[in-house]
Amino acid sequence: MQAALTLPASVTIETTAALAAALPAQVRAGSGLLRIDATAVTESDSSTIALLLEAGRQARAAGREFEVVGAPPKLVELARLYGVDSLLALASAPGTAASAAGSVPAAS
C-alpha cells in the first residue's frame, strides 16, 4: 500500500519541524512506495531539502521506496545546487522543466 504525504504551500524553516514530526507515522502508515506530493509548494528553502532527505532516509530504513512528485522548479534547482537531486528522486510538476524522475530503490 502506498502512503502519501502532501506538502503545504509553504515548506520553510517555520513549518518543517511540524512536518518532520509527522514523518514516522507516514512511513509506518503503509508499505511499498512512500510518495511525497510537492505540487502545492510555492515557498521552499534549504529546510525543505533537509525534510525530504529525512523522509527518504526513514523510508529506506523501513524497506520502502521513496519519491517526490510535483516538485516546483525552484525546489528541483535547489536540490541540484546541493547535489542531492538524485537522492530525492524529484519529479517536477507537469508542465515544468524536466528533472530527475523515478524512485529510489529500498536498501537491501
N, C-alpha and C positions, 0 to 999 in steps of 0.2 A: 504494500500500500504506500502511495506517495503522501508525503506531508508537505504542505506549502506554507511558507511564511511570507505574507505580503507586507512589504515595507511601506511606510507612510511617505508623504511628500517631502518632509524634512527629516533627513537622517544625518544629523550632525552631532558634534560633541555634546550638545544639550539633550539629545534623545537616545544616543546609542547605549547608555547604561541600562535603561529600561528594556530596550530591545534585546540586549545581550542576556539579561535575566530570563527572558522568555525562551532562549535557545535550547537549554536542556530538555524542556518539555516538548518542544517541537521535534527534537531529534528522537525522543522516546515515543512520539505520537504515531510513528509509522515504521515502515521498513522500505527498503529499496531507495529510490531517488528522493533526496531532500531538495526541493525546489524553492529558491528564494525569488519572489516576484518583485522586481525593482521598477516596474512600469510606471508607478505613480511618483517616483523620486524626482524632485525638482531641485532640491538642495542636498549637497553631499560634501564631505570633506575627508580628511585622512582617517577620521574615526570610522567612517563608513567602510573603508578598506579594511581596517582592523576588525570590525564586526563581521564582515564577510569572510575574512581569513579564519576567524574563530568558528564561525558556522561550519566552514569546510573541515576544519580540524576535528570538531565534535562529530560531524557526520562520518568522517573516515574512521575515527576511533570506535564508532558504533557499527562499523562494517557497511556503511551506506555510501552511495554515490551522492554527488552534490553538483548543483548547477545554479547559476544566477540568470534569470531571463528578464528581458525588458530593460536592460541597463541603459541609462541615458548616456549620450556620447561623452559628457564631462566625466562621468564615473569610469567609463572604459578608458579614457585618456589618462586619468589619474592612476588607474591600475597599471597601465602600460608604463607610465613615468616611473612608478615604483618597481617595475619589473615583476609584478605578481599577477598579471593578467591571465597567464596560463594556469596558475594555481586556482583562480576563481572561476574558470570556465564561464566567462561572461558572454552572454548573447544579447546584442543590442536590441532595443525596441524596434519593431517593424518600421521601415522607412527611414532608419538612421544609418550611420556609417557602419560598415561591416566590422565585426570583432571576432575574437577567438571564441567560437561557439563550440558546444559539445559538453560532455560531462567528464568529471574526473573520476576514474575508477576507484572503488574502495580499496583500501590497503589490504594486502593478503596477510 
